[in-house]
Amino acid sequence: MINKRRINSVYLAVLALCLFVFGLFGGRQMLSAFAEDKVYSNVLADLQKDNDFNSEDYPENATDYSLQVIQIAESTSGELFIYVYSPCANVKPLIANEINMSLSESVDDTKLYSISLLNKNGVFGKYLVNGVTVSTEFYRYYNITSILRPWDKEIDEETGN
């Protein structure tokens, strides 16, 4: 009986030691998880890489509530960016939320893609097209038919529904 009690005590001590060591060292990797924050270049810096780009061609206009796609770009990691001119941005910031486009030569398969604003500078905005990975084909098509933003009661007419 004494031997059995001693064996059980040793067994429990070893088990407790193993749990202590595992708790001390084993769980650390699970506790230190960090989300990767991606840093994107500034919209104006990107646009100025084009020698033909002139920011003076895109004046401020407090009464022009349009959103105009002026450039697209592909990242080396397969992301698609949309560069947008918003004339009234300094008076009334308008943020686009979707783009209507086709990824083929034809506009027959046009669909809506959500977009996320990455950064803005004055009247310019840089957006990421969510869910689109740039094709590896030599020729790639981006047929953009419209860019959309949420309805704004201050500037938009009633929809009637």
C-alpha positions in Angstrom: 0.0 0.0 0.0 2.8 2.4 0.8 4.6 1.7 -2.5 1.4 2.3 -4.4 0.8 5.6 -2.6 4.4 6.7 -3.2 4.1 5.8 -7.0 0.9 7.8 -7.2 2.6 10.8 -5.5 5.6 10.7 -7.8 3.2 10.3 -10.8 1.2 13.4 -9.7 4.4 15.4 -9.1 5.7 14.6 -12.5 2.4 15.5 -14.1 2.2 18.8 -12.2 5.8 19.6 -13.3 5.0 18.8 -16.9 1.9 21.0 -16.8 3.9 23.8 -15.2 6.6 23.7 -17.8 4.1 23.5 -20.7 2.1 26.4 -19.2 5.3 28.4 -18.8 6.8 27.9 -22.2 4.5 25.9 -24.4 1.6 28.4 -24.7 3.7 31.5 -25.5 3.5 31.3 -29.3 -0.3 31.3 -29.2 -0.5 34.4 -27.0 1.7 36.6 -29.1 -0.3 36.9 -32.4 -0.2 40.2 -34.3 -2.2 41.3 -37.3 -0.1 42.4 -40.2 -0.7 46.1 -41.0 0.0 46.9 -44.6 1.3 50.3 -45.4 0.3 51.7 -48.8 2.0 54.6 -50.7 0.4 58.0 -50.9 -2.1 58.6 -53.7 -0.4 61.8 -54.9 3.1 60.3 -54.8 1.8 57.4 -57.0 0.1 59.7 -59.5 3.2 61.9 -59.8 5.2 58.9 -61.0 3.5 59.4 -64.3 5.3 62.2 -66.2 2.0 63.1 -68.0 0.2 63.7 -64.7 -0.4 67.3 -63.7 -2.4 68.0 -60.5 -3.4 71.4 -61.9 -5.6 69.5 -64.4 -7.8 68.4 -61.4 -9.1 71.6 -59.8 -11.2 71.8 -56.7 -14.9 72.5 -57.3 -17.2 72.7 -54.3 -20.3 72.1 -56.4 -19.0 69.1 -58.4 -20.0 66.0 -56.5 -18.7 63.6 -59.1 -16.2 60.8 -58.6 -14.0 60.2 -61.6 -11.6 57.3 -62.1 -8.4 58.7 -63.4 -5.9 55.9 -63.1 -5.6 52.2 -62.3 -2.6 50.3 -61.1 -1.5 46.8 -60.2 0.7 46.0 -57.2 3.6 43.5 -57.3 1.6 41.4 -54.9 -1.5 41.2 -57.2 -3.7 43.9 -55.8 -5.7 46.3 -58.0 -5.8 50.0 -57.2 -8.2 52.6 -58.4 -7.2 56.3 -58.4 -10.2 58.7 -58.1 -10.6 62.4 -58.6 -13.3 64.0 -56.4 -13.5 67.8 -57.2 -15.5 68.6 -54.0 -13.3 66.5 -51.6 -12.1 69.4 -49.6 -15.6 70.8 -48.9 -17.7 67.6 -49.0 -15.6 64.4 -48.7 -17.3 61.6 -50.8 -16.1 58.1 -50.3 -16.8 55.5 -53.0 -17.7 52.0 -51.9 -18.2 50.0 -55.1 -16.9 49.9 -58.7 -18.8 48.4 -61.6 -16.4 46.7 -63.9 -15.6 43.7 -66.1 -12.3 41.9 -66.1 -12.7 41.0 -69.7 -12.5 42.8 -73.1 -16.3 42.8 -73.2 -18.6 44.6 -70.7 -21.0 41.7 -70.8 -19.9 40.2 -67.5 -19.8 43.5 -65.6 -20.2 43.2 -61.9 -20.0 45.2 -58.7 -16.8 45.0 -56.6 -16.4 46.6 -53.2 -13.6 49.0 -52.8 -11.8 50.3 -49.7 -10.3 53.8 -49.4 -6.6 53.4 -48.6 -5.7 57.1 -48.4 -6.6 60.5 -49.8 -4.7 63.7 -50.5 -6.7 66.8 -51.5 -9.0 65.9 -54.4 -7.4 62.5 -55.0 -8.2 59.1 -53.4 -6.6 55.7 -53.7 -8.8 52.6 -53.4 -8.2 48.9 -53.2 -10.5 46.7 -55.2 -11.5 44.0 -52.8 -11.6 40.4 -53.9 -9.7 41.0 -57.2 -6.3 39.4 -57.8 -4.5 40.6 -60.8 -4.3 38.0 -63.6 -1.0 36.6 -64.7 -2.1 36.8 -68.3 0.0 39.1 -70.5 -3.1 41.1 -71.6 -5.5 42.2 -68.8 -8.7 44.1 -69.1 -10.4 46.4 -66.6 -13.6 47.7 -68.2 -14.9 50.2 -65.7 -18.4 51.4 -66.3 -19.1 53.3 -63.1 -18.0 54.1 -59.6 -20.5 54.3 -56.8 -20.8 55.9 -53.4 -23.5 55.8 -50.7 -26.6 58.0 -51.2 -26.3 61.4 -49.5 -29.5 63.3 -48.6 -27.7 66.7 -48.8 -26.7 66.4 -52.5 -28.7 63.6 -54.0 -32.3 63.6 -55.3 -34.9 61.4 -53.6 -35.0 57.9 -55.2 -38.8 57.6 -55.0 -38.7 54.3 -53.2 
